[in-house]
């Protein structure tokens, strides 16, 4: 089970990593809040479960043995950005420090079956792609395009969760809340609620950016 000690701001560079699992999986929502979409990595948080909340469209996570939550880690979050996320999540959540497993994407060349190497969401390498004849790109196409298309389209890739990372995340404050039930689906939420949620998020930022709301 992941640690749930309260997070501190001890990062000497002032940059933080944040594990997200609900509406913040949406790049559109993150862009409205932070004015950018940070680099990120798929990740898993062990020892927690994601619940739906009665009469709410957003989810909650609380510690549950032998469960896990799939999400992603937002990388390089500044302290002002972290403050925005704190305000957005409000008092219903506690920001905690947890250990997550990064899911390293290793897409396969559709022709050779050889694995490529993932260097980040915007940087792909074909250095590991090849075949017994020594050709560096047996597909005969641009290796970066080939890898990207394979990852997004055919799903022929695997995950390697061996890399651990300490990150902030937002845990539901009331772990015995009777309004928590079942589980929660990002895709179902996106299809049913994204438009209204975007309007709410933009309204939140407009209010937050008013002079009287700043300290």
C-alpha positions as CSV (number, residue, x, y, z in Angstrom):
1,X,0.0,0.0,0.0
2,X,1.4,3.4,-0.9
3,X,2.4,5.9,1.7
4,X,-0.2,8.5,2.6
5,X,2.1,10.9,4.5
6,X,1.4,14.6,3.8
7,X,3.4,16.1,1.0
8,X,6.1,18.7,1.6
9,X,7.7,21.3,-0.7
10,X,11.3,20.1,-0.2
11,X,12.1,20.0,-3.9
12,X,15.1,22.3,-4.2
13,X,14.3,23.1,-7.8
14,X,10.7,23.9,-6.9
15,X,9.3,21.3,-9.4
16,X,6.9,18.5,-8.4
17,X,5.3,15.4,-9.8
18,X,1.6,14.9,-9.5
19,X,-0.3,11.6,-10.0
20,X,-3.7,12.2,-11.5
21,X,-6.5,9.8,-12.1
22,X,-9.8,11.6,-12.7
23,X,-10.8,14.6,-14.7
24,X,-7.1,15.7,-14.7
25,X,-6.4,12.9,-17.1
26,X,-8.0,15.2,-19.7
27,X,-5.4,17.4,-21.4
28,X,-8.2,20.0,-22.1
29,X,-8.9,20.4,-18.4
30,X,-5.2,20.6,-17.5
31,X,-4.6,23.2,-20.2
32,X,-7.3,25.4,-18.8
33,X,-5.9,25.1,-15.3
34,X,-2.2,25.4,-15.9
35,X,-2.1,27.2,-19.3
36,X,-0.1,24.3,-20.7
37,X,0.0,20.5,-20.8
38,X,3.0,19.3,-18.9
39,X,5.0,16.3,-20.0
40,X,3.5,13.1,-18.4
41,X,4.0,9.4,-18.0
42,X,1.4,6.6,-17.6
43,X,1.5,5.2,-14.0
44,X,-0.1,2.9,-11.5
45,X,-0.8,3.6,-7.9
46,X,-1.0,0.4,-5.9
47,X,-3.1,0.0,-2.7
48,X,-5.8,2.4,-3.7
49,X,-9.2,2.1,-5.4
50,X,-11.1,4.7,-7.5
51,X,-14.7,5.2,-6.5
52,X,-17.6,7.1,-8.0
53,X,-19.3,9.6,-5.6
54,X,-23.1,9.9,-5.4
55,X,-24.4,13.0,-7.1
56,X,-20.9,13.9,-8.3
57,X,-19.3,13.5,-11.8
58,X,-15.7,13.4,-10.4
59,X,-14.1,10.4,-8.6
60,X,-12.3,9.8,-5.3
61,X,-9.5,7.5,-4.3
62,X,-8.9,6.0,-0.9
63,X,-6.5,3.3,0.3
64,X,-7.8,-0.2,-0.4
65,X,-5.7,-3.3,-0.1
66,X,-5.0,-5.3,-3.2
67,X,-6.4,-2.6,-5.5
68,X,-4.7,-0.3,-7.9
69,X,-5.5,3.0,-9.7
70,X,-4.3,3.6,-13.3
71,X,-3.5,7.2,-14.2
72,X,-0.6,9.3,-15.2
73,X,2.1,11.5,-13.5
74,X,2.3,15.1,-14.5
75,X,6.0,16.0,-14.5
76,X,7.7,19.3,-13.7
77,X,4.8,21.0,-11.9
78,X,5.8,24.4,-10.5
79,X,4.8,25.5,-7.0
80,X,2.3,28.1,-8.4
81,X,0.8,25.3,-10.5
82,X,0.6,23.0,-7.5
83,X,-1.3,25.8,-5.6
84,X,-3.8,26.0,-8.5
85,X,-4.4,22.2,-8.3
86,X,-4.7,22.4,-4.5
87,X,-7.4,25.0,-4.9
88,X,-9.2,23.1,-7.7
89,X,-9.4,19.9,-5.6
90,X,-10.6,21.9,-2.6
91,X,-11.0,20.6,1.0
92,X,-12.6,17.4,0.0
93,X,-9.2,16.0,-0.9
94,X,-5.9,15.8,1.0
95,X,-2.7,16.2,-1.0
96,X,-0.5,13.3,0.0
97,X,2.8,11.7,-1.1
98,X,2.6,8.3,-2.7
99,X,4.9,5.9,-4.6
100,X,3.7,5.1,-8.1
101,X,5.0,2.8,-10.8
102,X,5.8,4.5,-14.1
103,X,4.5,2.5,-17.0
104,X,7.2,2.7,-19.7
105,X,5.8,2.3,-23.2
106,X,7.8,0.1,-25.5
107,X,6.0,0.1,-28.9
108,X,6.8,-2.6,-31.4
109,X,7.6,-2.1,-35.1
110,X,4.7,-3.7,-37.0
111,X,7.0,-5.3,-39.5
112,X,10.0,-6.5,-37.6
113,X,8.3,-7.0,-34.2
114,X,11.3,-5.4,-32.6
115,X,10.7,-3.0,-29.6
116,X,11.5,0.7,-29.8
117,X,12.5,2.7,-26.8
118,X,10.4,5.3,-25.1
119,X,12.3,8.4,-24.1
120,X,9.3,10.6,-23.3
121,X,6.0,11.6,-24.8
122,X,7.7,13.9,-27.4
123,X,10.9,12.0,-28.0
124,X,11.1,8.6,-29.6
125,X,14.1,6.5,-30.4
126,X,14.6,3.8,-33.0
127,X,18.0,2.8,-31.7
128,X,16.7,-0.6,-30.6
129,X,14.8,-1.3,-33.8
130,X,16.4,-3.6,-36.3
131,X,16.5,-7.1,-37.6
132,X,19.1,-9.9,-38.0
133,X,20.3,-8.3,-41.2
134,X,21.4,-5.2,-39.4
135,X,18.9,-2.8,-40.9
136,X,18.1,0.0,-38.5
137,X,14.6,0.5,-39.9
138,X,13.2,-2.6,-41.6
139,X,9.9,-1.0,-42.0
140,X,11.4,1.4,-44.6
141,X,9.5,4.3,-43.1
142,X,10.3,7.1,-40.8
143,X,11.0,5.3,-37.5
144,X,9.5,8.0,-35.3
145,X,6.3,8.0,-37.3
146,X,6.2,4.2,-37.3
147,X,6.6,4.0,-33.5
148,X,4.1,6.7,-32.8
149,X,1.5,5.2,-35.1
150,X,2.0,1.7,-33.6
151,X,1.6,3.0,-30.1
152,X,-1.6,5.0,-30.8
153,X,-3.2,2.7,-33.3
154,X,-2.5,-1.0,-33.1
155,X,-1.9,-1.2,-29.4
156,X,1.1,-3.5,-30.0
157,X,3.2,-2.3,-27.0
158,X,3.9,-3.5,-23.5
159,X,4.2,-1.8,-20.2
160,X,7.1,-2.0,-17.8
161,X,6.3,-0.9,-14.3
162,X,9.7,-1.4,-12.7
163,X,10.5,2.3,-12.3
164,X,9.2,3.9,-9.0
165,X,8.6,7.6,-8.4
166,X,7.4,9.7,-5.4
167,X,4.6,11.9,-6.4
168,X,1.8,14.1,-5.0
169,X,-1.8,12.9,-5.4
170,X,-5.2,13.9,-4.1
171,X,-6.8,11.4,-1.7
172,X,-10.5,11.7,-0.6
173,X,-10.4,13.1,2.9
174,X,-13.3,11.0,4.3
175,X,-12.2,7.4,3.8
176,X,-15.4,6.1,5.3
177,X,-17.7,8.3,3.2
178,X,-21.0,6.4,2.6
179,X,-21.4,8.2,-0.7
180,X,-18.5,6.3,-2.3
181,X,-19.5,3.4,-4.4
182,X,-18.4,1.1,-7.3
183,X,-15.6,2.4,-9.5
184,X,-15.2,5.2,-12.0
185,X,-14.5,5.3,-15.7
186,X,-12.6,8.1,-17.4
187,X,-14.0,7.3,-20.8
188,X,-17.6,7.2,-19.6
189,X,-17.0,10.5,-17.8
190,X,-15.5,12.1,-20.9
191,X,-18.4,11.0,-23.2
192,X,-21.1,12.2,-20.7
193,X,-19.6,15.2,-18.9
194,X,-16.6,16.8,-20.6
195,X,-18.4,19.8,-22.1
196,X,-20.1,20.8,-18.9
197,X,-16.9,20.1,-16.9
198,X,-14.9,22.3,-19.2
199,X,-17.3,25.2,-18.7
200,X,-17.1,24.7,-14.9
201,X,-13.2,24.6,-15.1
202,X,-13.1,27.8,-17.2
203,X,-15.4,29.5,-14.7
204,X,-13.2,28.3,-11.8
205,X,-10.1,29.9,-13.4
206,X,-11.9,33.1,-14.3
207,X,-12.9,33.5,-10.6
208,X,-9.4,32.5,-9.4
209,X,-7.7,35.1,-11.6
210,X,-9.9,37.9,-10.3
211,X,-7.7,40.4,-8.3
212,X,-9.8,40.0,-5.1
213,X,-9.1,36.3,-5.1
214,X,-5.3,36.7,-5.0
215,X,-3.5,37.1,-1.6
